[in-house]
Amino acid sequence: MTVKELIEKLDLKILVEDDLEREVTGCYIGDLLSWVMGRAPADSAWLTVMGNINSIAVATLADVSCIILVEKAALDDEAKNKAEMHGVTILSTEENSYSLAVKIHDLLT
């Protein structure tokens, strides 16, 4: 499934758009950045409430397909600018991590 398909099927809001044709092969939930950096699988959708500049660095290092900010978590301006510079797609939803992860799992299986 592509990021674009994920957006359409889950009614996600685009905050920063980059490669919407990138494959999404799973998802990872985490807010402790050092933990996510070492454990999030490449090509996964990362579900978090961390909308700061450090999350952009982690997303780049972990090579995730996109960041999905859950529960209407805010994306700060500095992080948005950095995401645009580094080609990190950032999406947003009102749903919580668990509910969204279940939906992603269902779409991918």
C-alpha positions in Angstrom: 0.0 0.0 0.0 1.2 3.5 -0.7 1.1 6.5 1.5 -1.4 8.0 -0.8 -3.7 5.0 -0.5 -3.3 5.1 3.3 -4.4 8.8 3.3 -7.4 8.1 1.2 -8.6 5.0 3.1 -8.0 6.5 6.6 -9.0 10.1 5.8 -5.7 11.5 7.0 -4.8 15.1 6.7 -1.6 16.1 4.9 0.6 18.5 6.9 3.8 18.0 4.8 3.7 16.2 1.5 6.6 14.4 -0.1 6.6 11.0 -1.8 3.0 9.8 -1.6 3.8 6.8 -3.8 6.2 5.4 -1.2 5.2 2.0 0.1 4.0 1.5 3.6 4.7 -2.1 4.9 3.6 -1.7 8.5 3.3 0.7 11.4 5.2 1.5 14.5 3.9 3.3 17.6 6.2 5.2 19.9 7.0 8.6 21.4 10.4 7.9 23.0 12.6 9.1 20.2 15.7 7.1 21.0 13.5 3.9 21.2 11.8 4.6 17.8 15.2 5.4 16.2 16.5 1.9 16.9 13.3 -0.1 16.5 10.9 1.4 13.9 11.1 -0.7 10.7 12.0 1.1 7.4 9.0 1.8 5.3 6.6 1.8 8.2 4.1 4.5 9.2 5.2 6.0 12.5 2.4 6.9 14.8 3.3 9.5 17.4 2.4 12.7 19.3 5.9 14.1 18.8 5.6 16.9 16.3 8.9 18.6 16.9 12.2 18.9 15.0 13.8 15.9 16.7 11.0 13.6 15.3 12.1 14.6 11.8 15.6 13.5 12.4 14.4 10.2 13.8 12.1 9.6 10.9 15.0 10.2 8.5 17.3 7.9 10.4 14.7 5.2 10.7 13.7 5.6 7.1 9.9 5.5 7.8 7.4 6.1 5.0 5.6 8.8 6.9 4.9 10.3 10.4 1.3 10.2 11.5 0.6 12.6 14.3 -2.3 11.1 16.3 -4.9 12.7 18.6 -4.5 16.0 16.8 -1.0 16.5 18.0 0.6 19.7 16.8 3.4 20.0 14.3 5.6 23.0 15.2 6.8 25.4 12.4 10.5 24.4 12.8 9.6 20.7 12.4 7.5 21.5 9.4 10.3 23.4 7.7 12.8 20.6 8.4 10.4 17.9 7.1 10.0 19.9 3.9 13.8 20.1 3.5 14.4 16.4 4.2 11.4 15.0 2.3 9.4 13.6 5.3 5.7 13.2 4.8 3.7 14.2 7.8 0.0 13.3 8.3 -2.5 14.0 11.0 -5.5 12.4 12.5 -7.9 12.8 15.5 -7.7 9.0 16.2 -5.5 7.5 18.9 -2.5 5.3 18.1 -4.2 2.0 18.9 -7.3 2.6 16.8 -5.3 3.8 13.9 -2.8 0.9 14.1 -5.6 -1.6 14.0 -7.0 0.0 10.9 -3.5 0.0 9.2 -3.0 -3.6 10.2 -6.4 -4.5 8.6 -5.5 -2.7 5.4 -2.2 -4.4 5.1 -3.3 -7.9 5.8 
